[in-house]
Amino acid sequence: MKVHVYPLGLIETNCYIIEGENELLVIDPGDNGKFVNDLINKFNKKLSAILLTHAHFDHIGGIDEVVKNNQVNVYVHKEEKSWLTDTVKNGSKKFEMYQLPQVVQHTVPTIIDEGKHQIGEFEFEVLHTPGHSPGSITFVFDDFAIVGDTLFKGGIGRTDLYKGDSALLIKSIEEKLLELDPSTTVFPGHGPDTTIEEEGMSNPYLNGFN
């Protein structure tokens, strides 16, 4: 299994393509759906699903176009099922003053719950890691985790958007992410990858391993 990262849009949100033997997963197609579709075509493998770590505007902007070309389900936590069409909840309304476009996607998402899942050839675990947003989730594969905007290299997610909660964010990181194997590679929503061990030991926002 290979992880490919493509920063998209004005905020350079990391879109991930997980490449299996015969299939692909796309995680957080934040912008430029045509570009994502072109990438998918180059792999010459079936797209099995789109997964969302959360439904903020910079993580969802390419959904409709990718779905149109590939006819796949989009999976999101139940707390954010309505966010694709709600610019207040998905955060794009907040940045209207900066002349950023309002982001609305019309695909009706499918709910994915915490626990173990299999989609196509991919097996993974979903952890509910709220705080940055109420429906933030982490996708844990064999030796890596896609964490969205919950945890960054040397940082944590912002909590000033709709229903953000800083105390809950720290709790999610310390009680769920830091409980993963220390060698787990962490792929965040923005910026470079890191590891659970590195963040547990040196992230200035955290209290270290439990």
Secondary structure, DSSP 8 states (H G I E B T S, - for coil): -EEEEEEETTTTEEEEEEE-SSEEEEE---S-HHHHHHHHHHHTSEEEEEE-S---HHHHTTHHHHHHHH---EEE-GGGTTGGG-TTTTSGGGGGGGT----------EE--SEEEEETTEEEEEEE--SSSTT-EEEE-SSEEEEETSEETTEE----STT--HHHHHHHHHHTGGGS-TT-EEEESSS--EEHHHHHHH-TTS----
